[in-house]
Amino acid sequence: MSGSEQDVCFDEAALAAIIVAYDQACRSLQTCSMTPIVREMIGIRIIEAARHGERDPNILHQQALDALGMTKTANVIAA
């Protein structure tokens, strides 16, 4: 990451949305193997979407899973 990408500040509402989205994503993938790399990639995708202005935790969560090719529907069926 470049210096400008690391210098991002989020307000309390954005941080709350990021936390909720991350927790939702991790819970929805509970049946899959959650390696530290997968958790990091989910977090990166959520932060990336939040940097672009998304604040809905459900959308942040779904966008992170979609970006990794993991949808909630696919995981429910697989479980």
C-alpha positions as CSV (number, residue, x, y, z in Angstrom):
1,M,0.0,0.0,0.0
2,S,1.2,3.5,-0.7
3,G,1.3,6.1,2.0
4,S,-1.9,7.8,0.9
5,E,-3.8,4.5,1.0
6,Q,-2.7,3.9,4.6
7,D,-3.6,7.4,5.7
8,V,-7.4,6.8,5.8
9,C,-9.5,7.9,8.7
10,F,-13.0,6.6,9.4
11,D,-15.6,8.2,11.7
12,E,-17.3,6.2,14.4
13,A,-20.2,5.2,12.2
14,A,-17.9,3.9,9.5
15,L,-15.8,2.0,12.0
16,A,-19.0,0.4,13.5
17,A,-20.1,-0.6,10.0
18,I,-16.7,-2.1,9.3
19,I,-16.7,-4.1,12.5
20,V,-20.2,-5.4,12.0
21,A,-19.4,-6.4,8.4
22,Y,-16.3,-8.2,9.4
23,D,-18.0,-10.1,12.1
24,Q,-20.8,-11.0,9.8
25,A,-18.4,-12.2,7.1
26,C,-16.4,-14.3,9.6
27,R,-19.6,-15.9,11.0
28,S,-21.0,-16.7,7.6
29,L,-17.7,-18.5,6.7
30,Q,-17.6,-20.4,10.0
31,T,-18.0,-23.8,8.3
32,C,-15.1,-23.1,6.0
33,S,-11.5,-23.1,7.0
34,M,-10.8,-19.6,8.2
35,T,-7.1,-19.2,7.8
36,P,-5.5,-15.9,8.9
37,I,-4.9,-15.1,5.2
38,V,-8.7,-15.4,4.5
39,R,-9.6,-13.2,7.5
40,E,-7.0,-10.6,6.3
41,M,-8.4,-10.7,2.8
42,I,-12.0,-10.2,4.1
43,G,-10.8,-7.2,6.2
44,I,-8.9,-5.7,3.3
45,R,-12.0,-6.0,1.0
46,I,-14.3,-4.4,3.6
47,I,-11.9,-1.5,4.3
48,E,-11.5,-1.0,0.6
49,A,-15.3,-0.7,0.1
50,A,-15.6,1.6,3.1
51,R,-12.8,3.8,1.7
52,H,-15.0,4.2,-1.4
53,G,-17.9,5.4,0.7
54,E,-20.0,2.3,1.5
55,R,-21.4,2.3,5.0
56,D,-24.0,-0.4,5.0
57,P,-22.5,-3.3,7.0
58,N,-24.6,-5.8,5.0
59,I,-23.3,-4.5,1.7
60,L,-19.7,-4.3,3.0
61,H,-20.0,-7.9,4.1
62,Q,-21.5,-9.2,0.9
63,Q,-19.0,-7.3,-1.3
64,A,-16.1,-8.8,0.6
65,L,-17.5,-12.3,0.2
66,D,-18.3,-11.7,-3.5
67,A,-14.7,-10.3,-4.1
68,L,-13.4,-13.6,-2.7
69,G,-15.8,-15.7,-4.7
70,M,-17.6,-16.8,-1.6
71,T,-21.3,-15.9,-1.4
72,K,-23.6,-16.4,1.6
73,T,-25.9,-18.6,-0.5
74,A,-23.0,-20.9,-1.6
75,N,-21.9,-21.4,2.0
76,V,-25.3,-22.1,3.3
77,I,-25.8,-24.8,0.6
78,A,-22.3,-26.3,1.3
79,A,-22.9,-26.4,5.1
